């Protein structure tokens, strides 16, 4: 599991206390309190977790198939998408699959190697919370410096997106 033992989470333009606990695969699941479990543990303990009356989240590591929990979204309050290193973009695909293909409407948080330059693109893919341990990124976010990207080459399934074919910055050769 990704090391995500941060005390706070960046959401809605500020750092907020993180009330979630990340459990190792051999840790007992408490009766109450919000917990994140690995994907394999979540699937293995599904019968017990369905009866739990506290928020349960799933950590999806790079390369794991998030579609395996699609039928269990009623029991999933949040998904933590792992970014093991900044050059590994599989988490972007995972987030888009969750939001656009599977219709997941809970929290999607980026965990792992989260850097300031990635946040605007992560948001665009449906990620709405960030576990940030990188000191310069934390400092920039605390100072209100959140980069924006105004022009995208690839369309996303968002209502506020400029439709393909009307993007003057994306001209195809004649």
N, C-alpha and C positions, 0 to 999 in steps of 0.2 A: 504494500500500500504506500502511496505517496506520503511523504512527511508533511503533514498539514496541521500541525499542532499550534497554529496561530491563535492569539487571544482575540483577534478582531477580524472583521471581514469588510472589504470595501464594497459598498452598495449605495445606490442613490446619491452619489456624489460625496460620500463621507465614510469614514471608518466607524463601524458599529461593533458592539460586543458580539462575539460569536457564541451562541448558546448551544452549539453542536459539539459532540464528542466523536472522535474518530476511533473506532474499535479495531483492535487486531483480530485476526480470525479466531484466536483462542480465548479472547476476552468474553466473559458472560454478558449477555444483553440485559441491561437493566429494565425494570418494569416501566420506568418513566424517564423522561429526558430525551432530547433529540439526539439520535446517533446516526453515524455513517458507517456502513459495512461495505466490504469489498463485494464486487459483483458475484463472485463464486459463493461467498458466504450467504449473501442475500438469497440466492437461488436455492442453496442447500437448506436454509432455515425458513423457507417461505411459509410453511404451515404454521409455525410458531409466530412469525412476524405478522401474519394476516390478522391475528387477534390482538396485536399490540395497540394500546391507546395513546401512544406518543409518536411524534414524527420520526420516520425512518428515511434515511437517505442511502444512496448507492454511490460508491466510488467506481468510476469506469476508467480503467487504465488504458493507455494507448494500445490500440490493436484489438481491444475487446469489443464484442458486438452488443451494442446497447439495445438492439431489437429484441434481445432475449428477455427484457423486462417490460415490453410494451403492454402485455396483458395484465400487468400488475401495477399500473400507474395509480390506481386507487389506494395503494399501500405505499407509494413513494412520494414523499414531500419535496425531496431535492435530489439532484444528481450532481456529484462533484466530478468534473471532467479533468483528467490528469494531463498535464503538459510536462513531460519528463525533462525536456530541454527546449529552449526557445526555437530551435530549428525543426522540431517535430510538430507538424501541422495536423496530425490525425485528430486532435481534440476539436479543431474547427469543424471537421466533418461530423464528428459525434454530436456536437451541439446542433448543427443544422438538421441532422437526422431526427434528433429529439424534438425540435421545435416544428420543422416544416413537414417532415414525413410522418412522424408519430403523433404530433399534436400535443406534446407534453407542455403543460402550463405551470408547472412548479418551478422552483428556483433551479437554475443551472449555474454552478459556480466553477470558475477556473481555479485549479490548484496546481502547485508545482512551480515551474519556472515561468512566472508571469512578469512580463516587462512592460514598461510604459508604452512602447511603440505598438504593442499588440492589443491594447485594451479597446481601442475603437473598432478594430476588426473583430475582436471577440464579441463585443456587444452586437455587432451586425449579424453574427451567427446565432444570437439568442442567449448568450451568456449574460447574466445580470448581477453576478456577485463574484468577487475576486479575493482569493487568499494570497496576499502579497507579502513576501518575505524579503524581496530585493530592496535594499536600503534606498538607493537613488529613486526607484519607482515609488516607494512609499513617500519619500520627501516631495516628489513632484505632485503626487496626488493630494497630499496634505496641503500643498501650496495652491491647489486648484488648477494645476497644469495638466489638463486631460487633452491629449491630442485629438483632433478631428480629421477625418478623411472625407472630403466633399465629393470626390469623383471615384467611382468604382468601375472596373472593367467587366466584372462578372455580376450578373443580376442575382439578387437574393429574393426570397419569397416574402418581401415586406411591402406593406401597403404604401409606405412613403417613398418607395424606390422609384427612380426615374425609369420609365419603361425602355427595354432594349429597342434600338432603332431610333430613339430620340436623343441619344447621348452625343452631343457634338464633339466631345473629346474622344469618342470611340468610333472613328470613321474607318470603314472598310475600303480597301483599294477598289477602284472601279474596274 
